[in-house]
Amino acid sequence: MNAGRAMMIDLFAGGGGASHGIELATGRSPDVAVNHNAAAIAMHAANHPDSIHLQEDVFAVDPAATCAGRDVRLLWASPDCTHFSRAKGGTPRDGKIRGLAWVIVDWARDVRPSVMCMENVPEFQTWGPLCDDNRPDRSRSGETFREFIGALEQLGYVVEWRVLVAADYGSPTTRKRLFLVARCDGLPIRWPAPTHGPGRAQPWRTAAECIDWTIPCPSIFERSKPLAPATERRIAEGLRRFVLENPRPFIVRIGHQSSDAGKVHGVDAPVSTITSKAEHCLVAPYLIQTGYGERTGQAPRVLDLEAPLGTVVGGGAKHGLVAAFLAKHNGGARGGAIGQPMDVPVHTVTAHDTKALVAAFLIKYYGSGGQWSEASAPLDTIVSKARMGLVEVVIEGEPYVVADIGMRMLQPRELARAQGFPDSYILTGSKADQIARIGNSVCPQVAHAVVAAQLAAA
């Protein structure tokens, strides 16, 4: 740690999403990273080895002793959001967790950072007292939030806040978060202009780029435990909307484990070499939600892959990725755009193993008698899937039938891509640890944009 330069601090550092964004904006990692969780500190340390890591409760860290008289240029804080989030529903809240943001006031008072940034769910603005049953007192909604803002203003800070969508700044997820900026150096607070999306300089990044298409997708009909009825309804609704009623799926290469395995081919480009095996499919991917139920009368939750992935959150099963594969065995493959297109950002990633890839395989169907193409998959496979043979879809005049539907959960690396982490970012710990770190992280691209906007004014 360079004793001659102003410090940067990342409280609630987690696995390092905000720190990675700070590094993108400034060229270096934060000087100090604080988190109580050992697994989070381990991932942060693997990716930010130059930071000093404090595995402590944030209230146990002495700001003045930590900074030792050095100026603090930037403080970033992302307090636990679970007890503000709507996903918590009507269950009781933990007042201590809801009060974690007060530590920012302590740092403002003790070491006076020039710029402070905070990230949380939009519902943080409703922060108020709890009733005797530990549920929010709706009559006093926002009361504590206003007190928090007032405390910072009394310390000489100018405070502003906005809700930003990660997809608008280059993350392939629609994660929506409240960002608060406070500064006391007399310079203006600046908000970054959105860079991605319709009508902007760059299109949204998509779910498609996050998926590893080389990973096998087991049949949902061969599971030892049947899928929940709600999940089956969502798959069926997705197939109806994005496959059976969608005229232009797009082509994904499968089968070869070469350097281009899993490559997505444009529908206007030539198809790669046709072999004697079924190695080309028309793919119409979409997403389903696997964790949250529907209200009475609400349609099954199916999501558009042509938009960013929904928010990656810290808990609860939420999304499954569904992709309809259509195999044609008369010498070629056809296809086009998809239902929830793969060229839009992925929906929010959660901190549990919540994203599933569902692949509906559709085989070219010849004649009213249910005959299969001679060049199709092996006979035993075809026979075992014949029960799906009456589900027909027509693509550009060619009839196909559903032969199988596969489903798998998205892997940590895929979720990390959806959150905006590069493939070079090191994921440590168990699979559950990795998913928790990803789901609880800040999207690096948004942190980058917010920090760069403030420091550009300095």
Order of alpha helices (4+ residues) and beta strands (2+ residues): beta-alpha-beta-alpha-beta-alpha-beta-alpha-alpha-beta-alpha-beta-beta-alpha-beta-beta-beta-beta-beta-beta-beta-alpha-beta-beta-alpha-alpha-alpha
